[in-house]
Amino acid sequence: MVYKTLTKVSLVAGLAIGASSGAFAADEPKTMMGASDTMLANTCAGCHGTDGVSTGPAIPTIAGLSNDYFVEIMKGYAAGTIPSTIMGRMAQGYTEDEIKQLAKFYIAKPFVKAKQDFDPNLVKEGGKLHDKYCEKCHAEGGQSAEDDAGVMAGQWTPYLKYQLADFNAGHREAPKKMAKKLKDMMSKEGQAGIDALISFYASQQK
């Protein structure tokens, strides 16, 4: 979900905001504690933006991801297998049912690509590297959410850099296929390959 968050919105405060604003429908599914999907999502909006569209730069957009990917990432934060600043503590505050509720809410929202700077001279090479090393899991140029591997195209550049740095440093365990591809690319292209990939993903803004 998020790698570097800047502040924490408490569950109690979020629920109070949701209830007072009338931002949820009375017939929305609720957990045992009475929180609807929208009420729970209000606890994320302070960092991830309205409907999960982040204003960046180090906080990812979480709208439009696949259900399995969203749940997997949240569980990873809760278990401590994905490094974070405060997301680990926040994820531990949700029940399994609440995580599923959040996933249901956010997967129904559109992924909005970030408008950000990139190096146009690296885009073509980055596209070639994506096709060679990444397309099999991150389909459609990194735009597809159906591969359950996260949306890369249009995601915030600083967030992607943090994630790739963690994978390369071994701070976060990559899936076997990704680990092999990333190691292969780094051995041949080095940091220049990462920079080109990042520019390719950042260039996809429509």
C-alpha positions, -999 to 999 in steps of 0.1 A, spaced: 0 0 0 22 29 12 59 29 18 67 63 33 37 79 49 39 113 65 12 112 91 -13 88 107 -50 93 108 -65 73 137 -92 49 132 -114 65 157 -110 100 142 -115 86 107 -148 70 117 -160 101 133 -152 122 102 -170 96 80 -200 96 103 -203 134 106 -198 140 69 -225 116 58 -200 102 33 -213 66 36 -245 50 26 -267 35 53 -269 2 34 -231 -2 29 -217 -34 44 -203 -30 79 -178 -48 101 -186 -59 136 -175 -25 148 -200 -8 125 -176 7 100 -187 8 64 -163 6 34 -163 43 30 -158 50 67 -127 27 68 -114 44 36 -115 78 54 -87 65 76 -65 63 45 -74 95 28 -51 117 48 -21 102 32 -34 84 1 -58 111 -11 -95 111 -19 -105 77 -33 -69 65 -30 -55 89 -56 -23 102 -40 -9 137 -45 26 121 -40 54 121 -41 65 92 -19 30 79 -12 15 56 -38 -19 58 -54 -38 28 -41 -70 31 -62 -76 6 -90 -52 -22 -77 -63 -58 -78 -80 -73 -48 -53 -100 -42 -25 -75 -45 -41 -50 -21 -47 -77 5 -13 -92 1 5 -59 6 -16 -50 37 -9 -84 52 28 -79 44 29 -46 63 11 -61 92 35 -90 94 65 -68 90 77 -85 58 74 -52 39 95 -24 53 77 8 62 77 38 85 43 36 101 23 14 77 32 -17 96 16 -3 128 -14 10 109 -20 -23 91 -19 -42 124 -49 -21 135 -72 -36 109 -89 -70 111 -88 -93 81 -124 -85 73 -116 -47 74 -86 -52 50 -110 -70 26 -134 -41 30 -107 -16 21 -97 -37 -9 -133 -38 -21 -135 0 -18 -103 8 -36 -103 -17 -64 -136 -1 -75 -119 33 -79 -100 43 -110 -62 44 -110 -53 80 -118 -18 84 -133 5 110 -117 15 141 -136 53 142 -129 86 150 -145 107 124 -163 137 122 -186 123 120 -222 157 108 -234 153 76 -213 117 67 -221 124 46 -253 152 26 -236 130 22 -205 102 7 -226 126 -18 -241 138 -28 -207 102 -32 -194 93 -54 -224 124 -76 -217 123 -78 -179 90 -67 -166 61 -72 -191 54 -108 -182 42 -99 -147 34 -62 -152 14 -64 -184 3 -37 -208 34 -16 -202 29 -18 -164 -7 -5 -166 -26 -37 -158 -39 -44 -124 -51 -79 -133 -17 -94 -130 -19 -90 -92 16 -74 -92 8 -38 -88 4 -9 -112 37 6 -123 27 30 -152 18 64 -138 27 55 -102 47 81 -83 84 79 -92 98 84 -56 77 55 -44 89 32 -72 125 41 -65 121 33 -28 106 -1 -36 132 -11 -62 160 0 -38 145 -22 -11 143 -51 -34 178 -46 -46 192 -42 -11 174 -73 1 153 -53 26 121 -66 9 119 -101 -5 109 -102 -42 89 -130 -58 112 -155 -73 105 -145 -109 110 -109 -102 141 -114 -82 157 -133 -111 147 -107 -137 158 -78 -115 192 -94 -107 197 -101 -144 188 -65 -154 210 -50 -127 240 -71 -137 237 -59 -173 222 -24 -170 230 -12 -134 214 19 -120 210 33 -155 185 6 -162 165 15 -132 165 52 -142 153 43 -177 125 21 -163 114 48 -140 113 74 -168 92 50 -189 66 45 -162 65 82 -153 60 91 -190 27 72 -191 3 100 -179 -28 93 -200 
